[in-house]
Amino acid sequence: MRVISLCPSNTEVMEYLGLTHLLVGVDDFSDWPASIKNLPKLGPDLSINMDLVEQLQPDMVLASLSVPGMEKNIEALKKRGIPHLVLNPQSLTDIENDLITTAGVLGEQERGVETARQFRSRLEKVKQQSVNQSYRPRLYWEWWPKPIFTPGKINWLTEISEAAGAINIFQDIELASVQTEWEDVISRKPDFICLAWVGVRKDKIQKSLVKKRTGFEEIGFKSDDQILILEEELYCRPSPRLLDGLERLVDLIHRFK
């Protein structure tokens, strides 16, 4: 089959399924695995070149609603009669189910079920290791610094926090993404600040950007190590790579206990 992916998380689902060899084109932001780097690039996820998509004659296009504005891609696919599957995972269970769904439409149902089982098993293993942790640090996740955006209750990073034996300090807000103020962050007294700015590489983020914010010292951090600069691609994309991020997070936050 000839498959096209229109966002990074879909491309990563294909890799976890072991079906990357079916891809004939991807969006500009898909950057993993390395084997896709020479595939035709179809434009950024909000400005996909549909003429090029059509020229590649796909049997299936993996579309997405993970970013506001992607709806127009789906409308264009419908208008042109291009076969497509829309993924919009909001939770780790959704990602698990998407592995089965995606494999199914590509004629690889058994592969999807087995990959989903492995995903669940890996997640449960981390949860079991974390369940006996007496230390449950409070995490402030920052997706964007100005204005501040942080994940709320209805978000995979709240699940990732819990699985790691920690607490998302904004889990009380029934939203996927929360816009807030720095003063609110300070008042919630996080034990760690987790910086994963969407679309920004980790080497572009400096701890000093947070430390010079008004009132930072009120949080009472004993060490700069309590400011974590994380790979946004392991925390901000709804793909199976979130488990890589989870395992890394466990190591980072529990070495301080």
TORKEFI-885777 format. One line per 8 residues: number of its first residue (from 1); their letters; for each residue x, z, y of C-alpha. Coordinates in Angstrom, 2 decimals. Each point is the difference from the previous one (the first is absolute). Layout:
N
NUM	A	X:Z:Y ~ ...
END
This chain:
257
1	MRVISLCP	0.00:0.00:0.00 ~ 0.97:-0.54:3.61 ~ -0.51:3.18:2.05 ~ 0.39:0.76:3.70 ~ 0.25:3.48:1.52 ~ -1.07:0.61:3.60 ~ 1.47:3.48:0.49 ~ 2.95:2.11:-1.22
9	SNTEVMEY	-2.03:2.45:-2.09 ~ -1.55:-2.87:-1.99 ~ 3.45:-1.50:-0.60 ~ 1.17:3.39:-1.26 ~ -2.98:0.27:-2.34 ~ 1.09:-3.34:-1.50 ~ 3.50:1.33:-0.55 ~ -1.24:3.17:-1.71
17	LGLTHLLV	-2.10:-2.17:-2.28 ~ 3.06:-2.10:-0.86 ~ -1.74:-3.12:1.35 ~ 2.13:-0.80:3.05 ~ 1.04:-3.27:-1.64 ~ -3.55:-1.27:0.63 ~ 0.36:0.27:3.78 ~ 0.37:-3.27:1.90
25	GVDDFSDW	-0.30:1.40:3.55 ~ -0.15:3.32:1.87 ~ -0.63:1.36:3.50 ~ 2.95:0.51:2.38 ~ 0.06:3.79:-0.45 ~ 0.35:-0.01:-3.79 ~ 3.59:1.11:-0.57 ~ 0.06:1.40:-3.54
33	PASIKNLP	1.09:-0.84:-2.62 ~ 3.08:-2.00:0.99 ~ -1.05:-2.84:-2.30 ~ -2.70:-1.11:2.47 ~ 2.33:-0.62:2.93 ~ 0.17:-3.75:-0.57 ~ -3.75:-0.52:-0.38 ~ -1.92:-1.84:2.74
41	KLGPDLSI	-0.98:2.40:2.79 ~ -3.56:-0.46:1.20 ~ 0.13:1.94:3.27 ~ -0.62:3.64:0.95 ~ -2.96:1.66:-1.71 ~ -2.26:-0.37:3.07 ~ 0.99:-3.63:0.66 ~ 0.13:-1.65:-3.41
49	NMDLVEQL	0.51:-3.77:0.02 ~ -3.03:-1.02:-2.04 ~ 0.97:-3.68:0.02 ~ 3.21:0.94:-1.82 ~ -1.93:2.28:-2.38 ~ -2.23:-2.94:-0.90 ~ 2.96:-2.36:-0.42 ~ 1.52:2.35:-2.59
57	QPDMVLAS	-3.13:-0.50:-2.15 ~ -0.33:3.59:-1.22 ~ -2.12:0.97:-2.98 ~ -0.41:3.43:1.59 ~ 0.73:1.54:3.39 ~ 0.41:3.78:0.20 ~ -1.53:0.91:3.35 ~ -0.28:3.43:1.62
65	LSVPGMEK	-1.93:2.13:2.47 ~ 2.75:2.60:0.40 ~ 0.61:-0.91:3.65 ~ -2.80:-0.44:2.57 ~ -0.35:-3.70:0.80 ~ 0.68:-1.29:-3.52 ~ -3.69:-0.84:-0.31 ~ 0.69:-3.39:1.58
73	NIEALKKR	2.28:-0.92:-2.91 ~ -2.82:0.63:-2.45 ~ -2.46:-2.00:2.09 ~ 2.45:-2.91:0.09 ~ 0.51:0.16:-3.78 ~ -3.77:-0.05:-0.52 ~ -0.46:-2.90:2.41 ~ 2.61:-2.08:-1.81
81	GIPHLVLN	-1.27:0.95:-3.45 ~ 3.34:1.48:-1.07 ~ -0.27:2.44:-2.96 ~ 0.95:3.49:1.14 ~ -0.10:3.70:-0.80 ~ -0.32:2.60:2.77 ~ 1.86:3.31:-0.48 ~ -0.55:2.96:2.31
89	PQSLTDIE	1.36:3.15:-1.68 ~ -0.46:3.29:1.85 ~ 1.18:2.36:-2.73 ~ 2.36:0.24:-2.96 ~ -2.96:-0.52:-2.33 ~ -0.85:-3.20:1.89 ~ 3.56:-1.23:-0.50 ~ -0.20:0.80:-3.71
97	NDLITTAG	-3.26:-1.94:-0.27 ~ 1.43:-2.93:2.00 ~ 2.73:-0.41:-2.62 ~ -2.72:-0.54:-2.60 ~ -2.13:-2.22:2.24 ~ 2.88:-2.21:1.12 ~ 1.34:-0.47:-3.51 ~ -3.52:-0.77:-1.20
105	VLGEQERG	-0.60:-2.89:2.41 ~ 3.37:-1.42:-1.04 ~ -0.89:0.11:-3.70 ~ 2.23:2.98:-0.76 ~ -2.56:2.76:-0.63 ~ 2.05:1.91:-2.59 ~ 3.07:-0.06:2.23 ~ -2.07:1.44:2.85
113	VETARQFR	-1.42:2.82:-2.10 ~ 3.45:0.96:-1.30 ~ 1.61:-0.14:3.45 ~ -2.80:2.16:1.41 ~ 0.54:2.49:-2.84 ~ 3.71:0.17:0.83 ~ -0.82:0.49:3.69 ~ -2.37:2.89:-0.80
121	SRLEKVKQ	2.46:1.56:-2.44 ~ 2.81:-0.07:2.54 ~ -2.23:1.55:2.67 ~ -1.22:2.75:-2.34 ~ 3.58:0.83:-0.99 ~ 0.89:0.72:3.63 ~ -3.20:2.00:0.50 ~ 0.79:2.16:-3.02
129	QSVNQSYR	3.48:0.71:1.32 ~ -1.45:0.97:3.38 ~ -2.93:2.12:-1.17 ~ 2.19:3.04:-0.63 ~ 1.76:-0.18:3.36 ~ -0.60:3.23:1.91 ~ 1.33:-1.62:3.18 ~ -2.55:-2.43:1.47
137	PRLYWEWW	1.48:-1.40:3.22 ~ -2.21:-1.30:2.79 ~ 0.71:-3.65:0.81 ~ -0.62:-1.86:3.24 ~ 0.00:-3.73:-0.69 ~ 0.55:-2.27:2.99 ~ -1.00:-3.63:-0.32 ~ 0.46:-0.83:3.66
145	PKPIFTPG	1.51:2.01:2.87 ~ -1.78:-1.19:3.15 ~ -2.89:0.55:-0.22 ~ 0.44:2.25:-3.01 ~ -1.73:-1.16:-3.19 ~ 0.05:2.08:-3.15 ~ -1.88:-0.26:-3.32 ~ -3.11:2.11:-0.46
153	KINWLTEI	-1.82:1.14:-3.13 ~ -1.16:-3.42:-1.19 ~ 3.49:-1.37:-0.51 ~ 2.50:-0.46:-2.79 ~ 2.61:2.10:1.85 ~ -2.24:3.05:-0.32 ~ -0.01:-0.67:-3.76 ~ 3.75:-0.59:0.01
161	SEAAGAIN	0.50:3.31:1.83 ~ -2.13:1.87:-2.55 ~ 1.74:-1.66:-2.95 ~ 3.35:1.07:1.46 ~ -1.16:3.61:0.22 ~ -0.53:-0.11:3.76 ~ -2.80:-0.16:2.59 ~ -0.79:-2.66:2.60
169	IFQDIELA	-0.67:2.08:3.15 ~ -2.71:-2.47:1.08 ~ -1.88:-0.01:-3.32 ~ -2.88:1.83:1.67 ~ -0.97:-3.12:1.97 ~ -2.32:-2.37:-1.91 ~ 1.72:-3.19:1.10 ~ 2.57:-2.36:-1.50
177	SVQTEWED	2.00:-0.11:3.25 ~ -0.10:2.57:2.80 ~ 1.06:-0.51:3.60 ~ 1.16:3.32:1.42 ~ 2.29:1.70:2.50 ~ 3.43:1.55:-0.49 ~ -1.39:3.40:1.10 ~ -2.39:-0.10:-2.98
185	VISRKPDF	2.90:-0.69:-2.36 ~ 1.93:3.00:1.39 ~ -3.02:2.28:-0.39 ~ -0.30:-0.86:-3.71 ~ 3.55:1.27:-0.68 ~ 1.38:-2.58:-2.47 ~ 2.92:0.88:-2.27 ~ 1.11:-3.63:-0.01
193	ICLAWVGV	-0.48:-2.98:2.27 ~ -0.19:-3.20:-2.04 ~ 0.69:-3.07:2.13 ~ -1.16:-3.25:-1.58 ~ -0.81:-2.32:2.89 ~ -1.95:-3.04:-1.11 ~ 2.09:-3.16:0.17 ~ 3.13:1.85:1.19
201	RKDKIQKS	3.10:0.17:-2.19 ~ 1.38:3.45:-0.62 ~ 3.35:-0.79:1.67 ~ -1.86:-0.62:3.28 ~ -1.40:3.55:0.16 ~ 2.02:2.94:1.34 ~ -0.79:3.72:-0.43 ~ 0.90:0.48:3.66
209	LVKKRTGF	-3.17:-1.92:0.97 ~ -2.04:2.89:-1.40 ~ 2.30:2.86:1.00 ~ -0.23:-0.86:3.69 ~ -3.80:0.16:0.06 ~ -1.43:2.78:2.15 ~ -0.46:3.18:-2.00 ~ 1.84:-1.17:-3.12
217	EEIGFKSD	1.89:3.30:-0.21 ~ -3.33:1.84:-0.40 ~ -0.29:-1.38:-3.54 ~ 2.97:2.19:-0.93 ~ 1.95:-2.30:-2.28 ~ 3.17:1.60:-1.34 ~ 1.64:-3.35:-0.69 ~ -0.18:-3.65:0.99
225	DQILILEE	-0.45:-0.64:-3.73 ~ -3.64:0.96:0.50 ~ -0.44:-3.30:1.84 ~ -0.22:-2.67:-2.69 ~ 0.53:-3.65:0.88 ~ -1.71:-1.88:-2.81 ~ -0.25:-3.61:-1.15 ~ -3.31:-1.25:1.34
233	ELYCRPSP	-0.20:-2.49:-2.85 ~ -0.20:2.91:-2.49 ~ -2.70:1.95:1.87 ~ -2.03:-2.32:2.25 ~ -0.99:-2.72:-2.47 ~ -2.80:0.56:-2.54 ~ 1.99:-1.22:-2.99 ~ 1.47:1.53:-3.18
241	RLLDGLER	3.26:0.54:1.92 ~ -1.64:3.12:1.43 ~ 1.15:1.68:-3.22 ~ 3.61:-0.78:0.91 ~ -0.69:1.67:3.33 ~ -1.67:2.97:-1.70 ~ 2.95:0.68:-2.28 ~ 2.39:-0.23:2.93
249	LVDLIHRF	-2.17:2.33:2.08 ~ 0.01:2.68:-2.71 ~ 3.79:0.06:0.05 ~ 0.12:0.19:3.80 ~ -2.48:2.81:0.61 ~ 0.70:2.28:-2.95 ~ 3.75:0.24:0.43 ~ -0.69:2.46:2.84
257	K	-2.05:2.53:-1.95
END
